[in-house]
């Protein structure tokens, strides 16, 4: 079940206060999609991060949580916050691929999307509003038998890390996650061979208007610098010459 928004904001504000008291007041504060955790911590190890579902982070910002940078796995969320006056104009960050992830050894023998509709197959997916889950639902809505696949969902997670975690623990036969998360999870999970890519995820990043602009701008420069782009590619994200351009 999704954490109540007010509680999420309180937790974020408390975390921010604790970091300031421990000398973190001069560090950039970044609210970022959970799928970006490994790569952003590589690009800027000294930043203060709040990783969660992009929709949950958007709710926290709407309810007053303080941050300098927002990075979402759904460019539409960043554009919505920009229209609401909470963000500067978002910039294209990178893209990702939504795939089917299975436990090591693929015990349910998932080799095609239709296999997910078999009776007894247990599936996990991101909650509604979580980009990875929404991308998967949109793809299933277009696929033959997609409704039967959704009928096998046994859990809806708050972010994509929760999806991969349940699959890795054997609590589900398959889940919908980003290709980058499959690689980051090591040998505990694998991409279901034969299913292919379900959807393309477009990421965006923006400066928070009430944040510290100088720190935020410096962070974005590191993200789009050559070493930052290399870190994204090593993590499995797809970069392009259009990265860094403002979205409209």
Beta strands, then each sheet from edge to edge (+ up, - down):
strand 1: 29-33
strand 2: 48-52
strand 3: 69-72
strand 4: 91-103
strand 5: 123-126
strand 6: 153-157
strand 7: 174-178
strand 8: 189-191
strand 9: 199-207
sheet 1: 2+ 1+ 3+ 9- 4+ 7- 5- 6-
sheet 2: 2+ 1+ 3+ 9- 4+ 8-
end
